[in-house]
Amino acid sequence: MAAMSMRGNKGPLGDYYRRIRALAGAPKATVATARKLAVIYYHMVSVKQPYNPLAMSDWQDKYKARRIRNLGKLLDKLKATA
């Protein structure tokens, strides 16, 4: 249920859910997000540290920058062929 609630979430986990849903569909996105939540929870319990949302947002910023760079390269490639 927690993974399904990520559909409308504005944070990094919500972005992850929507990205996977676009690629593989809603059922697989729910399972993938539930697994990610379980891994985060397990790490928090095993290391005995509180959740650090900055780690996810840092990764999200790097992902967006990489995506923009790759789309720019694709645009340059398309301009060269046209």
Phi, psi and omega per residue, in radians:
M1 nan -0.627 3.136
A2 -1.140 -0.681 -3.140
A3 -1.189 -0.643 3.131
M4 -1.195 -0.484 -3.136
S5 -1.310 -0.177 3.138
M6 -1.275 -0.178 -3.109
R7 -0.956 -0.753 -3.103
G8 -1.765 0.070 -3.094
N9 -1.252 2.438 -3.119
K10 -1.598 -0.059 -3.083
G11 -1.504 -3.017 -3.111
P12 -1.085 -0.648 3.125
L13 -1.200 -0.579 3.053
G14 -1.159 -0.707 3.062
D15 -1.090 -0.722 3.122
Y16 -1.057 -0.838 -3.136
Y17 -1.014 -0.844 -3.103
R18 -1.143 -0.638 3.129
R19 -1.146 -0.775 3.126
I20 -1.199 -0.657 3.125
R21 -1.084 -0.666 3.132
A22 -1.177 -0.578 -3.117
L23 -1.464 -0.736 -2.944
A24 -2.156 -0.147 -3.117
G25 1.799 2.861 -3.047
A26 -1.136 -0.760 -3.120
P27 -1.079 -0.745 3.136
K28 -1.220 -0.586 3.102
A29 -1.160 -0.659 3.110
T30 -1.120 -0.778 -3.137
V31 -1.153 -0.754 -3.126
A32 -1.125 -0.714 3.135
T33 -1.211 -0.664 3.092
A34 -1.095 -0.693 3.111
R35 -1.138 -0.744 3.133
K36 -1.079 -0.734 3.090
L37 -1.096 -0.710 3.130
A38 -1.138 -0.700 3.123
V39 -1.143 -0.740 3.102
I40 -1.070 -0.799 -3.137
Y41 -1.098 -0.798 -3.133
Y42 -1.060 -0.749 3.134
H43 -1.108 -0.723 3.124
M44 -1.077 -0.732 -3.102
V45 -1.276 -0.741 -3.070
S46 -1.253 -0.605 -3.124
V47 -1.599 -0.269 -3.119
K48 1.048 0.845 3.074
Q49 -2.152 2.610 3.063
P50 -1.263 2.816 3.131
Y51 -1.120 2.341 3.132
N52 -1.948 1.683 -3.111
P53 -1.182 -0.331 3.139
L54 -1.158 -0.534 3.112
A55 -1.104 -0.749 3.120
M56 -1.198 -0.701 -3.117
S57 -1.228 -0.579 3.050
D58 -1.102 -0.778 3.126
W59 -1.101 -0.699 -3.139
Q60 -1.114 -0.720 3.113
D61 -1.110 -0.734 3.106
K62 -1.129 -0.685 3.121
Y63 -1.098 -0.791 -3.138
K64 -1.102 -0.734 3.117
A65 -1.114 -0.734 3.109
R66 -1.127 -0.701 3.134
R67 -1.128 -0.752 3.115
I68 -1.114 -0.747 3.122
R69 -1.086 -0.767 3.139
N70 -1.169 -0.661 3.096
L71 -1.183 -0.613 3.065
G72 -1.110 -0.732 3.091
K73 -1.112 -0.712 3.112
L74 -1.132 -0.693 3.097
L75 -1.098 -0.770 3.098
D76 -1.067 -0.705 3.128
K77 -1.118 -0.734 3.137
L78 -1.193 -0.643 3.098
K79 -1.150 -0.615 -3.120
A80 -1.226 -0.537 -3.122
T81 -1.479 -0.330 -3.090
A82 -1.518 nan nan
